[in-house]
Amino acid sequence: MEFIYLLDVLGTFAFAISGALVASDKKFDLFGVIIIAFVTAVGGGMLRDVLIDAHPINWIGDLNYLYTIFTAVVFTFLFKSKIAYLSKTMFLFDTIGLSVFTLLGLQKGLSFNLHPFIALIMGMISAVFGGVLRDVLTNKIPLIFQKEIYASACLAGGITYLILNYYNVTETIVFIISAIVVVFIRVISVKFHLQLPKIKDDLFT
């Protein structure tokens, strides 16, 4: 489980950097950058915990999340011009974080005896709503509403988890396979510019 925790921290770091970069591009001051980085990194998990009445809230119960966010902000300020060269690495961390946040959120929902479908939604909220809050606060249309297969990858990984868990597959194997599903779908969708269909015209005229 320590390895999964490490992935969680790396995902938090990547999400925080993505928030800090957006805030920096919007010319926010240092405080604004920290707030947007914080919301991006832990906003989804915090919303999940509020919805299921879980205490303490994720970042309150583990200060390592705050340390990771502050480190990401400092890293962004020091090396912003260099981060572009690390875009593929950051995308990998971001995608790994997406998968880990989805599955940890799903597991937490199940641990609170939520219906599997509701737990699945909690997993998706954990993974994507930090980015939604970031985009709303910076006056952008959230990424998941306009392009790329993002939340759908989370749902696919979560469904995989529930199916394998139903058949009593070893928990570690369930987690790894489900995470791979999320990462695979996300990478393929970005590589080949795949999108969900959009409503443009009436199907029948």
C-alpha positions as YAML, in Angstrom:
chain: A
units: angstrom
residues:
- id: 1
  name: MET
  ca: [0.00, 0.00, 0.00]
- id: 2
  name: GLU
  ca: [2.99, 2.32, 0.48]
- id: 3
  name: PHE
  ca: [3.64, 2.17, -3.27]
- id: 4
  name: ILE
  ca: [0.06, 3.28, -3.95]
- id: 5
  name: TYR
  ca: [0.51, 6.08, -1.42]
- id: 6
  name: LEU
  ca: [3.64, 7.18, -3.30]
- id: 7
  name: LEU
  ca: [1.65, 7.26, -6.53]
- id: 8
  name: ASP
  ca: [-1.01, 9.29, -4.72]
- id: 9
  name: VAL
  ca: [1.61, 11.84, -3.66]
- id: 10
  name: LEU
  ca: [3.08, 12.00, -7.19]
- id: 11
  name: GLY
  ca: [-0.41, 12.54, -8.58]
- id: 12
  name: THR
  ca: [-1.02, 15.30, -6.04]
- id: 13
  name: PHE
  ca: [2.27, 16.91, -7.06]
- id: 14
  name: ALA
  ca: [1.37, 16.79, -10.76]
- id: 15
  name: PHE
  ca: [-2.15, 18.12, -10.18]
- id: 16
  name: ALA
  ca: [-0.79, 20.94, -8.02]
- id: 17
  name: ILE
  ca: [1.69, 21.93, -10.71]
- id: 18
  name: SER
  ca: [-1.05, 21.97, -13.35]
- id: 19
  name: GLY
  ca: [-3.06, 24.29, -11.12]
- id: 20
  name: ALA
  ca: [-0.06, 26.51, -10.40]
- id: 21
  name: LEU
  ca: [0.72, 26.81, -14.11]
- id: 22
  name: VAL
  ca: [-2.84, 27.84, -14.97]
- id: 23
  name: ALA
  ca: [-2.88, 30.41, -12.17]
- id: 24
  name: SER
  ca: [0.53, 31.72, -13.20]
- id: 25
  name: ASP
  ca: [-0.59, 32.11, -16.82]
- id: 26
  name: LYS
  ca: [-3.60, 34.06, -15.53]
- id: 27
  name: LYS
  ca: [-1.15, 36.41, -13.74]
- id: 28
  name: PHE
  ca: [-2.37, 35.46, -10.25]
- id: 29
  name: ASP
  ca: [-0.18, 36.51, -7.33]
- id: 30
  name: LEU
  ca: [1.58, 33.99, -5.09]
- id: 31
  name: PHE
  ca: [-1.43, 33.54, -2.82]
- id: 32
  name: GLY
  ca: [-3.70, 32.98, -5.82]
- id: 33
  name: VAL
  ca: [-1.31, 30.42, -7.26]
- id: 34
  name: ILE
  ca: [-1.23, 28.49, -3.97]
- id: 35
  name: ILE
  ca: [-5.03, 28.48, -3.73]
- id: 36
  name: ILE
  ca: [-5.50, 27.22, -7.30]
- id: 37
  name: ALA
  ca: [-2.77, 24.59, -6.85]
- id: 38
  name: PHE
  ca: [-4.45, 23.47, -3.61]
- id: 39
  name: VAL
  ca: [-7.93, 23.26, -5.13]
- id: 40
  name: THR
  ca: [-6.64, 21.34, -8.16]
- id: 41
  name: ALA
  ca: [-4.71, 18.83, -6.08]
- id: 42
  name: VAL
  ca: [-7.12, 18.05, -3.25]
- id: 43
  name: GLY
  ca: [-10.43, 19.65, -4.26]
- id: 44
  name: GLY
  ca: [-11.89, 16.44, -5.63]
- id: 45
  name: GLY
  ca: [-10.99, 14.38, -2.58]
- id: 46
  name: MET
  ca: [-12.22, 17.11, -0.27]
- id: 47
  name: LEU
  ca: [-15.59, 17.29, -2.07]
- id: 48
  name: ARG
  ca: [-15.88, 13.50, -1.87]
- id: 49
  name: ASP
  ca: [-15.21, 13.49, 1.86]
- id: 50
  name: VAL
  ca: [-17.77, 16.24, 2.43]
- id: 51
  name: LEU
  ca: [-20.41, 14.36, 0.43]
- id: 52
  name: ILE
  ca: [-19.92, 11.10, 2.32]
- id: 53
  name: ASP
  ca: [-19.32, 12.83, 5.67]
- id: 54
  name: ALA
  ca: [-15.83, 11.39, 6.07]
- id: 55
  name: HIS
  ca: [-13.64, 12.88, 8.79]
- id: 56
  name: PRO
  ca: [-10.99, 14.09, 8.91]
- id: 57
  name: ILE
  ca: [-11.05, 15.60, 5.40]
- id: 58
  name: ASN
  ca: [-8.28, 14.09, 3.23]
- id: 59
  name: TRP
  ca: [-5.67, 16.86, 3.52]
- id: 60
  name: ILE
  ca: [-6.50, 17.63, 7.16]
- id: 61
  name: GLY
  ca: [-5.80, 14.04, 8.16]
- id: 62
  name: ASP
  ca: [-2.49, 13.91, 6.29]
- id: 63
  name: LEU
  ca: [-0.33, 17.03, 6.12]
- id: 64
  name: ASN
  ca: [1.91, 15.42, 3.51]
- id: 65
  name: TYR
  ca: [-0.63, 16.57, 0.94]
- id: 66
  name: LEU
  ca: [-0.09, 20.20, 1.96]
- id: 67
  name: TYR
  ca: [3.69, 19.79, 1.95]
- id: 68
  name: THR
  ca: [3.45, 18.28, -1.53]
- id: 69
  name: ILE
  ca: [1.33, 21.17, -2.81]
- id: 70
  name: PHE
  ca: [3.68, 23.82, -1.40]
- id: 71
  name: THR
  ca: [6.64, 21.98, -2.92]
- id: 72
  name: ALA
  ca: [4.87, 21.92, -6.28]
- id: 73
  name: VAL
  ca: [4.22, 25.67, -6.13]
- id: 74
  name: VAL
  ca: [7.87, 26.40, -5.30]
- id: 75
  name: PHE
  ca: [8.95, 24.03, -8.08]
- id: 76
  name: THR
  ca: [6.70, 25.88, -10.53]
- id: 77
  name: PHE
  ca: [8.07, 29.29, -9.55]
- id: 78
  name: LEU
  ca: [11.66, 28.13, -9.84]
- id: 79
  name: PHE
  ca: [11.41, 26.07, -13.00]
- id: 80
  name: LYS
  ca: [8.34, 27.27, -14.89]
- id: 81
  name: SER
  ca: [10.28, 27.76, -18.13]
- id: 82
  name: LYS
  ca: [11.69, 24.24, -17.82]
- id: 83
  name: ILE
  ca: [8.44, 22.44, -17.09]
- id: 84
  name: ALA
  ca: [7.47, 22.51, -20.78]
- id: 85
  name: TYR
  ca: [10.32, 20.10, -21.42]
- id: 86
  name: LEU
  ca: [8.87, 17.80, -18.77]
- id: 87
  name: SER
  ca: [5.37, 17.83, -20.28]
- id: 88
  name: LYS
  ca: [5.41, 14.11, -21.10]
- id: 89
  name: THR
  ca: [6.63, 13.26, -17.61]
- id: 90
  name: MET
  ca: [4.02, 15.53, -16.03]
- id: 91
  name: PHE
  ca: [1.32, 14.01, -18.23]
- id: 92
  name: LEU
  ca: [2.37, 10.57, -16.99]
- id: 93
  name: PHE
  ca: [2.22, 11.67, -13.35]
- id: 94
  name: ASP
  ca: [-1.10, 13.40, -13.98]
- id: 95
  name: THR
  ca: [-2.54, 10.26, -15.58]
- id: 96
  name: ILE
  ca: [-1.23, 8.02, -12.82]
- id: 97
  name: GLY
  ca: [-2.70, 10.42, -10.28]
- id: 98
  name: LEU
  ca: [-6.02, 10.32, -12.12]
- id: 99
  name: SER
  ca: [-6.13, 6.53, -11.90]
- id: 100
  name: VAL
  ca: [-5.02, 6.37, -8.27]
- id: 101
  name: PHE
  ca: [-7.43, 9.12, -7.15]
- id: 102
  name: THR
  ca: [-10.29, 7.31, -8.91]
- id: 103
  name: LEU
  ca: [-9.60, 3.99, -7.24]
- id: 104
  name: LEU
  ca: [-8.84, 5.39, -3.80]
- id: 105
  name: GLY
  ca: [-12.05, 7.41, -3.95]
- id: 106
  name: LEU
  ca: [-13.97, 4.32, -5.04]
- id: 107
  name: GLN
  ca: [-12.43, 2.26, -2.23]
- id: 108
  name: LYS
  ca: [-13.30, 4.93, 0.31]
- id: 109
  name: GLY
  ca: [-16.88, 5.00, -0.92]
- id: 110
  name: LEU
  ca: [-17.14, 1.24, -0.58]
- id: 111
  name: SER
  ca: [-15.62, 1.38, 2.90]
- id: 112
  name: PHE
  ca: [-18.51, 3.66, 3.88]
- id: 113
  name: ASN
  ca: [-20.93, 1.00, 2.65]
- id: 114
  name: LEU
  ca: [-22.15, 3.10, -0.26]
- id: 115
  name: HIS
  ca: [-23.89, 1.42, -3.17]
- id: 116
  name: PRO
  ca: [-21.19, 0.45, -5.74]
- id: 117
  name: PHE
  ca: [-22.64, 2.87, -8.30]
- id: 118
  name: ILE
  ca: [-22.46, 5.75, -5.81]
- id: 119
  name: ALA
  ca: [-18.95, 4.69, -4.78]
- id: 120
  name: LEU
  ca: [-18.00, 4.77, -8.48]
- id: 121
  name: ILE
  ca: [-19.26, 8.34, -8.72]
- id: 122
  name: MET
  ca: [-17.25, 9.22, -5.61]
- id: 123
  name: GLY
  ca: [-14.15, 7.83, -7.32]
- id: 124
  name: MET
  ca: [-14.76, 9.97, -10.38]
- id: 125
  name: ILE
  ca: [-15.37, 13.06, -8.23]
- id: 126
  name: SER
  ca: [-12.09, 12.42, -6.41]
- id: 127
  name: ALA
  ca: [-10.20, 12.32, -9.69]
- id: 128
  name: VAL
  ca: [-11.71, 15.06, -11.84]
- id: 129
  name: PHE
  ca: [-13.41, 17.69, -9.73]
- id: 130
  name: GLY
  ca: [-10.19, 19.33, -8.63]
- id: 131
  name: GLY
  ca: [-9.59, 20.18, -12.28]
- id: 132
  name: VAL
  ca: [-13.19, 21.32, -12.68]
- id: 133
  name: LEU
  ca: [-12.85, 23.68, -9.70]
- id: 134
  name: ARG
  ca: [-9.52, 24.96, -11.05]
- id: 135
  name: ASP
  ca: [-11.03, 25.79, -14.43]
- id: 136
  name: VAL
  ca: [-14.13, 27.42, -12.95]
- id: 137
  name: LEU
  ca: [-12.05, 29.60, -10.61]
- id: 138
  name: THR
  ca: [-9.80, 30.67, -13.50]
- id: 139
  name: ASN
  ca: [-12.75, 31.37, -15.80]
- id: 140
  name: LYS
  ca: [-12.21, 28.48, -18.21]
- id: 141
  name: ILE
  ca: [-14.57, 25.85, -19.56]
- id: 142
  name: PRO
  ca: [-13.63, 22.67, -17.64]
- id: 143
  name: LEU
  ca: [-11.51, 20.30, -19.72]
- id: 144
  name: ILE
  ca: [-13.76, 17.31, -19.11]
- id: 145
  name: PHE
  ca: [-16.73, 19.12, -20.70]
- id: 146
  name: GLN
  ca: [-15.16, 20.01, -24.01]
- id: 147
  name: LYS
  ca: [-12.46, 17.61, -25.20]
- id: 148
  name: GLU
  ca: [-10.54, 14.41, -24.53]
- id: 149
  name: ILE
  ca: [-11.73, 11.28, -22.76]
- id: 150
  name: TYR
  ca: [-11.04, 12.10, -19.13]
- id: 151
  name: ALA
  ca: [-13.85, 11.28, -16.72]
- id: 152
  name: SER
  ca: [-14.87, 8.37, -18.96]
- id: 153
  name: ALA
  ca: [-11.45, 6.78, -18.38]
- id: 154
  name: CYS
  ca: [-12.08, 7.04, -14.63]
- id: 155
  name: LEU
  ca: [-15.47, 5.38, -15.00]
- id: 156
  name: ALA
  ca: [-14.00, 2.54, -17.07]
- id: 157
  name: GLY
  ca: [-11.29, 1.91, -14.49]
- id: 158
  name: GLY
  ca: [-13.79, 2.06, -11.66]
- id: 159
  name: ILE
  ca: [-16.13, -0.40, -13.37]
- id: 160
  name: THR
  ca: [-13.18, -2.73, -13.93]
- id: 161
  name: TYR
  ca: [-12.38, -2.50, -10.22]
- id: 162
  name: LEU
  ca: [-15.95, -3.34, -9.22]
- id: 163
  name: ILE
  ca: [-16.15, -6.32, -11.58]
- id: 164
  name: LEU
  ca: [-12.84, -7.82, -10.46]
- id: 165
  name: ASN
  ca: [-13.65, -7.13, -6.82]
- id: 166
  name: TYR
  ca: [-16.99, -8.90, -7.23]
- id: 167
  name: TYR
  ca: [-15.14, -12.04, -8.31]
- id: 168
  name: ASN
  ca: [-12.82, -11.81, -5.28]
- id: 169
  name: VAL
  ca: [-9.63, -11.17, -7.22]
- id: 170
  name: THR
  ca: [-6.68, -10.24, -4.99]
- id: 171
  name: GLU
  ca: [-6.95, -6.56, -4.02]
- id: 172
  name: THR
  ca: [-3.48, -5.60, -5.27]
- id: 173
  name: ILE
  ca: [-4.13, -7.19, -8.66]
- id: 174
  name: VAL
  ca: [-7.54, -5.50, -8.83]
- id: 175
  name: PHE
  ca: [-5.96, -2.12, -8.14]
- id: 176
  name: ILE
  ca: [-3.15, -2.56, -10.66]
- id: 177
  name: ILE
  ca: [-5.38, -3.82, -13.50]
- id: 178
  name: SER
  ca: [-7.97, -1.09, -12.90]
- id: 179
  name: ALA
  ca: [-5.30, 1.61, -12.80]
- id: 180
  name: ILE
  ca: [-3.84, 0.30, -16.07]
- id: 181
  name: VAL
  ca: [-7.29, 0.56, -17.68]
- id: 182
  name: VAL
  ca: [-7.53, 4.25, -16.72]
- id: 183
  name: VAL
  ca: [-3.99, 5.01, -17.89]
- id: 184
  name: PHE
  ca: [-4.42, 3.08, -21.16]
- id: 185
  name: ILE
  ca: [-7.69, 4.79, -22.12]
- id: 186
  name: ARG
  ca: [-6.33, 8.22, -21.19]
- id: 187
  name: VAL
  ca: [-3.09, 7.78, -23.15]
- id: 188
  name: ILE
  ca: [-4.83, 6.36, -26.23]
- id: 189
  name: SER
  ca: [-7.47, 9.10, -26.22]
- id: 190
  name: VAL
  ca: [-4.82, 11.84, -26.10]
- id: 191
  name: LYS
  ca: [-2.53, 10.16, -28.63]
- id: 192
  name: PHE
  ca: [-5.31, 9.69, -31.19]
- id: 193
  name: HIS
  ca: [-7.37, 12.76, -30.22]
- id: 194
  name: LEU
  ca: [-10.40, 10.67, -29.31]
- id: 195
  name: GLN
  ca: [-13.49, 12.42, -27.98]
- id: 196
  name: LEU
  ca: [-16.98, 11.51, -26.89]
- id: 197
  name: PRO
  ca: [-19.71, 12.40, -29.45]
- id: 198
  name: LYS
  ca: [-21.25, 15.84, -29.21]
- id: 199
  name: ILE
  ca: [-24.82, 16.91, -29.77]
- id: 200
  name: LYS
  ca: [-24.79, 19.03, -32.93]
- id: 201
  name: ASP
  ca: [-28.02, 18.47, -34.80]
- id: 202
  name: ASP
  ca: [-31.27, 16.60, -34.45]
- id: 203
  name: LEU
  ca: [-30.79, 12.90, -35.05]
- id: 204
  name: PHE
  ca: [-34.08, 12.79, -36.94]
- id: 205
  name: THR
  ca: [-35.25, 15.69, -39.06]
...
